[in-house]
Amino acid sequence: MNKSRSFCYALLVLLHCGFAAATATAEDTSPPLRWWKGNLHTHSLWSDGDEFPEMIADWYRQRDYNFLALTDHNVLAEGQRWMSLKKIIARSDEGILDRYRLRFGDAWVQTRGTPGSDDYAVRLMPLDEFRSQLEQRNQFILIPAEEISDRAEGKPVHINATNIAEVIPPAGGATVREAMQNNLRAILEHERSHGRQVLPHINHPNFGYAITADDLAAVVSERFFEVYNGHPGVNHLGDKDHLSIERMWDVANAIRRTHLNVPPLMGIATDDSHEYHGKPGSRPGRGWVMVRSRYLSPEHLILALKAGDFYASSGVSLRDVGFDTQTQTLSLAVQPISGETYTTQFIASLKPEHEHPHDEDDDHLHLDEKRIGVVVATVEGETASYQMKGNELYVRAVVTSTAAAADPSFKDQKQQAWTQPVGWQTKESPSSP
């Protein structure tokens, strides 16, 4: 009896040790955190782009992007869709079909009708068919997405929804702000009803000068917007009557952190690419995000984005960026390129000098513009850090290279990287609106 018990005890010990060893091995083999490069705003022949979606995805894949969201206007690439070759050529050039066949093969390309006639058409392949030709584990994935393209007050209101299961129709609204709120409500309901992580972000606020800093601040269910969009027509720098996009970012976030007590907006860089044949327009490769995650999957990427573990770039790469909550220090390190030098500006909006930034007897917001988007430190070199003094609502960093943008979207553009606002969390601050 004692021997039997001893044997059973020994067996249990061995089983426990084996389980512990297996668990330890599994933990030890978890992949490390790393940076993944991606573009979240892309157009194809499925809406107003001028190239087949497979060709576009292959362009990004060959240039070491890790993920791509195809975001055609109010449509997902699914089902049967045919397009006249004449219409395709009118958008692009005479060689587009030959290049498509050369890359993917005659057996892949589907056509119907009589060559040379008006009825000769090419099938636009859906995502669920062509993704198998391009995706590679831990290297490249495609994410279903849509640019929900709405209008209000005669102005464009465009919001991207990344990682959706079906098309989300524009929700409309009597005002720009109402349209933003209605569309975001639809996106968040889609996320809940489908049980998947979805990333909404506001596109190009200065396109048509449609969206103001006040609008960006007021729609508190949104956490993301495009701090850089590579389309030359989105008025990135603003004009004498309109704020630049970066200034808009700080104004909106100053309002959010004082008047509204909600988290700040985070900034995304995108291509908004439409043109893939070297012509003037919104070309690929101008703006992207670098997301830090252990896994290359839509779920993990979006969770990292929502946690703010990413930066936006138009050319500058960072080896590391982080915020030490104990010392309240934002630090970064550039991945240098030979021949380039780097300047980091730490930008903050400062707390109001008075306790109440708005009148006691009305709801009108009063902010001191001199305390918004202040450059609190400038550092030259490949590493930089800034320790908060306690009077900041938040701090962020923008790194500028001496190198010109490889394919500029506005005059005298330099390569840059933007980190996210940090140091705003307090015990009273909600983690989400």
Secondary structure by P-SEA (a helix, b strand, c coil): caaaaaaaaaaaaaaaaaaaaaaaaaaaacccbbbbbbbcbbbcccccccccaaaaaaaaaaacccbbbbcccccccccbbbbbaaaaaaacccaaaaaaaaaccccccccccccccccccccccccccccccccccccbbbbbbbccccccccbbbbbbbccccccccccccccaaaaaaaaaaaaaaaaaaacbbbbbbbccccccccccaaaaaaccccccccccccccccccccccccccaaaaaaaaaaaaaccccbbbbbbbbbccccccccccccccccbbbbbbcccccaaaaaaaaaaccccccccccccccccccccccccccccccccccbbbbbbbbbcccccccccccccbbbbccccccccccccccccbbbbbcccccbbbbbbbbccccccccccccccbbbbcccccccccccccc
